[in-house]
């Protein structure tokens, strides 16, 4: 194998008829071990190294899933998306995959393991934004967002009070402990921050789920982190709905940027698939606009909506509409 080449595999998702795994192949990626330090410079160096990389474009990739083999190629930025139909029924739960980057004559340049999540057949599924919905990020204010990212490590990033309680209750909404509802975390943050975000979520005991993030960036574009990709976010949410047409979805977002518009647009197109929309009111000046969008979709499409200032309000609303059983 080529020691400078590496493969990164992100959590995939799907069911027997439609499985998907995402990842990147890199020609070079800075070695970066996370130390959960309170030292400002240690944390800054860790984040900066997440953006020190060189993607491997148009390289052949091979995925192994049990006895199946799936081939594909990376895109210009080293990103790959592999989709396939399972030859046998796939049980609910997490399943291992192996992805290899192949050189000339299919010589293996690098390989890595990944996981694909097949949800149990439950009534609900949840799609949540991350920044300013779960984590305090100040997404709409560039310098404050960059400061939060650079000076804190994944375990010191602040999450909104009671968000973990709400999401944990929803994970077991109308189902059993051994069959939790699926969670999908969709964000405009880049794939560079994948490990950072996974650690933050696990440290704060948020439900395990699949992350769908934005196009990877190089170090010179670090100052643009989280500032693009809202159109792509709409498409990522739509792909999840297409993959699970028989489940009803609940959306979570905030009114700092485009979540109210994205979620209500989808609800108008697929009202039978959307059970509720929750928007955290983090920017008071945007409250009236968000409320107008939510009221419209609730009155015309009969989709339950909630604009909330804190998660306690959202929990009460979920109990009121029967999303969480008392």
Buried (B, 14 or more C-beta within 10 A) or exposed (E): EEEEBBBBBBBBBBBEEBBBBBBBBBBEBBEBEBEEBEEEEEBBBBBBBBBBBBBBBEBBBBBBBEEBEBEBEBBEBBBBBBBBEBEEEBEBEEBEBBBBBBBEEEEBBBBBEBBBBBBBEBEBBBBBBBBBBBBBBBBBEBEEBBEBBBBBBBEEBEBBEBBBEBBEBBBBBBBEEEEBBBBBBBBBBBBBBBBBBBBBBEBBEBBBBBBBBBBBBEBEBBEEBBBBBBEBBBEBBBBBBEBBEEBBBBBBBBBBBBBBBBBBBBBBEBEEBBBBBBBBBBBEEBBEEBBEBBEBBBEEBEBBBBBBEEBEBBBEBBEEEEBBEE
